[in-house]
Amino acid sequence: MEDDDRIAGLVTRALRAEGHAVDRAATGGDALEAALATDFDLILLDLMLPDVDGTAVLDEVVRARPEQRVFVLSAVPEIGARVACLEAGATDFLGKPFAVAELVARVRTRMRAPAPGAHRRWLAIGLVRLDLRLHRVLVGGREIDLSQREYLLLRHLMERVGQACTRSELLADVWGMMFDPGSNVVDVYVRRLRSKLDDPDRVETVRNVGYRFVPS
């Protein structure tokens, strides 16, 4: 995710020579769209992107996909910016200008390391916490009883917090249906979830699309 054609070309050639497949986004908007739609092994992110700031892209990607590795490349000189990126969830930070050999070596190291969310136990948004290991749900510290389908539906929505999830997407991920049988099963389960959460408005209807989980 780099707007400078020269740097993007240099990095692309170096990584392809190492055997990696490389995609490029040149704006913050394109970078964010690609990051949320595709499972990348590693994202190289410049902070100074057109239209959407790189730090905003980092925050959104880490929030929506905590398992995603994000390696920041930036000319921002302040140590505070580097610390802020690492604390926000970046896997690594390399200042510009950089040596290509060092970049390639760091990429190789980061690719060998486990993804940051690979062994996470909890998914927490507001008062709602999912125990990903035991499939338990806590709301305000109180455990609530969910069926397996309700749990899977809630997890799908929470992992994409703020994003509109279509009924077809939910049917495929939660029920394993590759087609819409014409039933209202998704709507029925959403109503059940709403009745059990601390706030029924946490699962919001997106008109003509589906549903989304909102943090508060």
N, C-alpha and C positions, 0 to 999 in steps of 0.2 A: 504494500500500500504506500505508493511513493509517487509524487507529482513531478519530480525532476526526471526527465527522459534519460539523461546521461547516467545518473545513479541507478535508475531502474534497469537500464540495459546492462550495466556492469554487474549488478547483483544477479540478474537473471542468468547471464552467461556463466557466472561462477557457480551458481547453484545447479544449473543444468549439467555442467561439466562433472558435478558430483553425483549425478544420477537422479536429481530431484525434478519433479514436474512443478512448473511455476505458473501461476496466474497473477495478473497485475490489475490493480485498481488505482486510478490517478486522482480521484476526488474522495472526500470524506463520505459523501453520500453513497457512492459506488462501493467504497470499502466496507461500510456498515452493511449494506445490502448483501454483499458477497459473504461476509463473515457470518451473518445470521442464517444464510441459506445453504452453506456448504461446510462439510466437515474437513477442515484443513489440519494437517499435522502440525503446522507452525505458521503463524502470521508474523510478517515483518511489517512494522507500523511506523511511519513517519508521523511526528506530532504536528507538523505545520502543513496541513492539507487544505486545499481550497474548499470552501462552503461549509464544511463541518470540521471542527477542531479535532486533532488526533486524540487528545485526552478524553473528549466526549465519546469518540469511537471506542477507546479502550474501556471506559466505564460501562458502556452499553453491552459490549461483547462479554466482558467478565461477568456482568450481572445476568445476562441471558444464557451464557454458556460457560459456566465456571471451570469446565474441564479444558477449555481452549488455551493452548500455549500462545502467548503474544510477546514478541520480541520487539522492543522499541528501538528504532534508529532515529536519532535526532541531533540537530545542531544546537538545540537549546542548551546553553552552557551551565545554567545554575544547578548546583548540586541538589537544591530543593526540588527541582522538577524531576530529577532522576529518582530521588527518594519517594516522591509522591507517586510516580508511575509504578515503582516496585511495591509500594504499600497498597496501591489500587489493584494489584493482581498481575502486573506484567511479569513474565518469566525472566527477562533479562533486559538490559539497557546498554546500548553502545552509542557513544557520541560520534558525531560527524566532525571532521573527516575521519574515516576509519580505514584500516588495512583490510583488504579483501580476504587475505589469509586468516586474519583473526576472526572475521565474520563467519567464514566457512567453518572454522574450528569450533566456534561457539554454537553455531547451528547444529553441528554434528553432536556436540555434548548435550544440547537441549533436547534434541530428538531422541536421545537414548534415555533421558530421564522420564519418570512417570508423569503423565499429565497432571496438572495441579488439582483437579477434582476427581482423579481416578479412584481415590480411596475415601472420599468424603462420606460421612455418616449422616449428616443432617442437611436438609434443604429448608431454610427458614425465610419467611416473608411476613413481616409484621408479627402478629400473634400466632400465625399458623406455622407449625413445624412438622416436617415429615422425617421420620426415621427411615432412611433408605435401606437399612440393613434388615430391620424387623418389620417393616411395613406398618408402622404405627403412626398415628396422627395426633398431635397435641395442639389444642387451641387454647391460648392463654394459660398454658401449663396443665390443662385438663385433657386427658385422653378421650377421644371420641371414637365411636364404633363405626367403621366403614366396611362395606363389602369390598372384595378384591377389585371389582370393576369401578366402584366409587373411588377407591384409592388410586388406581391407575389413571382415571380421568383427572383427579385432582393433581397428581404428579405431572401429567402432561401439561396442564394449564399453568401450574406454578413454574415449571422449567422454561416456560415461554411467557413469563409475566409481562403484561402490557401489550402482548401481541394478540391479534385476532386469530383464533383457531377455527378453521372451517369444520362443518359437520362431517364432511368427507374425510378430512384429516383425522378427526377424533374417532370416527368409525374404524379407520384403518389401523390406528395405533392402539386403541383401547380394546376394540372388539375383533380386530383382525379381518375386517370386512373390506374387500377391495372394491366394493360397489355399494351404492346406497339402496337398501332394500325397500325404501319408501316408508319406513316406520319412524316413529318419533322417539326412539330409544335414547338418543342423546339428550333430548329435551327432558325426558323423564328423569334421567340420572342427574342432570344439572339441577332440577328442582329438589331432588333428594339431598344433593350436596349443600345447596343453599340453606336447607332447613337445619343442617348440622353445624355449619360454620358460625363464627361469632358475628358475622355480618353478611346477610344475604346478598348485599351489593358487591361482595368480593368477586363473585362470578358475574360478569357484566354481559348482557346481550349486545352483540354487534349486529345491527339490523342487516338482513340479507346476506350475512356472512356466517356467523356462529357465535362463539363466546370467547371471553378473555378474562384472565385473573388480574385483578387490580390490587395494589399493595395496601390501600386503605380506602 
